[in-house]
Amino acid sequence: MWLKKNGMGNVVRRESVGGGCINKSERLHLDSGMTVFLKQNSAAPVDMFQAEAIGLQALAARNAIKIPDVIRAEQDFLLIEDLGQGSTSYSFWKSLGESLAKLHSETIPQFGFSMDNYCGSTSQENTITDDGFEFFANYRILKLASSAFHRNLLERQDLTALESIAANLSQLIPPQDAVLIHGDLWSGNIHCAESGDAALIDPAVYWGWAEAELAMTDLFGGFSNQFYESYESNSNIAKDWRERIPLYNLYHLLNHLLLFGPSYLTPIRNITRKYT
């Protein structure tokens, strides 16, 4: 395999790592004594792992939070640094809040990213756009809503309601600068390294709204209160950001509707009823 051919040694043990539903993940133990982390998917889109690697490198370049080093990205696998596995503590969540606030502290003049990538296995379009409302409307709500409608996962009235929300985002969300965000920040993509440090994995990066990043953390149960307190005290995020959580999470709910089916339709409809 690639490791042996490139002088990193032979694999002496493979340790399956759970948590993902798209790729096969393993910790590889090498005869050199080191370990590396391998993600594999023979059916992955041709650029999926390369896009993930570029996302990890973009996050790492900010020097704000621990990110695993990329060793190699190919069409069917991604090989990255193994950070080991530690245990979370009070300081873990406090540190994560501080680090994420630091990541979001550097603003960027445009929305989007240098390339399209993936959120889960869904293609994520990142066309560079000057206007954040236009970007979120076109490439986060309407693109996925259209796909769901054409796959008969949404009815016409659902699509109409989502189009209405997209057209009125500037009345529902305050203007915000773009920052580099992880893009898929739920608990499964937060890793506690063996050192005890918080690390980010499995990104879907783009230059977007920090509020949208924070909203995603709330979608599947939320993070520790220490995280939110730490983030808020180390950033300029609006005090009422939580009021807009449902609007931002329409994107991720639509994505889950596409990936996992009709069980996500009810929460989408609850949000559209609130805002239309």
TAVENNOR-V384679 format. One record per residue. N is the residue number from 1. RES is the residue in one small letter. D_LAST is the distance of its C-alpha to the last C-alpha in Angstrom with 2 decimals. Layout:
[[N RES D_LAST] [N RES D_LAST]]
//
This chain:
[[1 m 54.66] [2 w 53.37] [3 l 54.43] [4 k 58.04] [5 k 58.30] [6 n 57.12] [7 g 59.43] [8 m 57.16] [9 g 59.14] [10 n 58.92] [11 v 56.36] [12 v 58.18] [13 r 55.30] [14 r 51.70] [15 e 49.33] [16 s 46.09] [17 v 43.04] [18 g 40.05] [19 g 36.39] [20 g 35.14] [21 c 33.89] [22 i 34.35] [23 n 37.75] [24 k 41.11] [25 s 42.03] [26 e 45.56] [27 r 47.67] [28 l 50.88] [29 h 54.10] [30 l 56.61] [31 d 60.39] [32 s 60.23] [33 g 58.65] [34 m 55.26] [35 t 51.99] [36 v 49.11] [37 f 45.66] [38 l 44.96] [39 k 41.78] [40 q 42.47] [41 n 40.64] [42 s 42.66] [43 a 39.58] [44 a 37.63] [45 p 36.39] [46 v 39.19] [47 d 37.66] [48 m 35.70] [49 f 38.36] [50 q 39.31] [51 a 35.74] [52 e 35.69] [53 a 39.06] [54 i 37.94] [55 g 34.95] [56 l 37.36] [57 q 39.71] [58 a 37.08] [59 l 36.15] [60 a 39.85] [61 a 40.65] [62 r 38.70] [63 n 41.22] [64 a 38.66] [65 i 38.54] [66 k 40.70] [67 i 39.96] [68 p 42.33] [69 d 44.53] [70 v 44.16] [71 i 47.45] [72 r 46.69] [73 a 43.82] [74 e 44.55] [75 q 42.64] [76 d 43.03] [77 f 43.42] [78 l 42.65] [79 l 45.37] [80 i 44.62] [81 e 46.33] [82 d 46.52] [83 l 45.45] [84 g 46.72] [85 q 45.05] [86 g 45.12] [87 s 43.70] [88 t 40.86] [89 s 41.65] [90 y 40.28] [91 s 41.37] [92 f 39.62] [93 w 36.12] [94 k 37.12] [95 s 38.56] [96 l 35.51] [97 g 33.32] [98 e 35.89] [99 s 36.25] [100 l 32.58] [101 a 32.30] [102 k 35.34] [103 l 33.85] [104 h 30.79] [105 s 33.04] [106 e 33.96] [107 t 31.42] [108 i 31.33] [109 p 30.65] [110 q 28.51] [111 f 25.89] [112 g 26.78] [113 f 30.23] [114 s 33.66] [115 m 32.96] [116 d 30.42] [117 n 30.66] [118 y 29.19] [119 c 26.79] [120 g 28.65] [121 s 29.86] [122 t 26.78] [123 s 27.56] [124 q 25.79] [125 e 25.80] [126 n 26.75] [127 t 27.35] [128 i 28.38] [129 t 25.81] [130 d 26.22] [131 d 22.58] [132 g 20.75] [133 f 17.25] [134 e 18.60] [135 f 20.31] [136 f 17.52] [137 a 15.17] [138 n 18.04] [139 y 20.16] [140 r 18.13] [141 i 14.74] [142 l 15.46] [143 k 19.07] [144 l 18.58] [145 a 15.68] [146 s 18.06] [147 s 20.92] [148 a 19.27] [149 f 18.31] [150 h 21.91] [151 r 23.29] [152 n 21.52] [153 l 19.70] [154 l 16.22] [155 e 15.61] [156 r 14.49] [157 q 11.15] [158 d 10.62] [159 l 11.80] [160 t 9.73] [161 a 6.39] [162 l 8.57] [163 e 9.96] [164 s 7.05] [165 i 6.88] [166 a 10.63] [167 a 11.05] [168 n 9.73] [169 l 11.55] [170 s 14.21] [171 q 12.17] [172 l 11.10] [173 i 14.47] [174 p 17.92] [175 p 20.52] [176 q 22.76] [177 d 25.90] [178 a 26.36] [179 v 28.63] [180 l 30.08] [181 i 28.14] [182 h 29.26] [183 g 25.98] [184 d 26.26] [185 l 27.23] [186 w 27.33] [187 s 30.45] [188 g 32.08] [189 n 32.36] [190 i 34.02] [191 h 37.77] [192 c 40.51] [193 a 43.57] [194 e 47.05] [195 s 47.57] [196 g 44.75] [197 d 42.64] [198 a 38.94] [199 a 38.27] [200 l 35.35] [201 i 35.59] [202 d 33.66] [203 p 31.62] [204 a 28.93] [205 v 29.53] [206 y 27.90] [207 w 27.52] [208 g 24.09] [209 w 22.42] [210 a 24.32] [211 e 21.22] [212 a 20.05] [213 e 23.54] [214 l 23.45] [215 a 20.12] [216 m 21.78] [217 t 24.65] [218 d 22.50] [219 l 21.14] [220 f 24.27] [221 g 25.70] [222 g 26.04] [223 f 29.26] [224 s 31.93] [225 n 31.24] [226 q 34.11] [227 f 32.21] [228 y 29.28] [229 e 31.78] [230 s 33.91] [231 y 31.18] [232 e 29.83] [233 s 33.39] [234 n 34.27] [235 s 31.32] [236 n 29.34] [237 i 25.94] [238 a 23.71] [239 k 24.19] [240 d 20.49] [241 w 19.76] [242 r 18.94] [243 e 15.77] [244 r 14.32] [245 i 15.86] [246 p 12.90] [247 l 11.59] [248 y 15.20] [249 n 15.95] [250 l 13.58] [251 y 16.60] [252 h 19.11] [253 l 17.35] [254 l 17.09] [255 n 20.71] [256 h 21.77] [257 l 20.23] [258 l 22.45] [259 l 25.39] [260 f 25.47] [261 g 23.50] [262 p 21.18] [263 s 21.45] [264 y 18.69] [265 l 16.15] [266 t 15.32] [267 p 14.43] [268 i 12.18] [269 r 10.32] [270 n 10.40] [271 i 8.68] [272 t 5.84] [273 r 5.55] [274 k 6.01] [275 y 3.82] [276 t 0.00]]
//
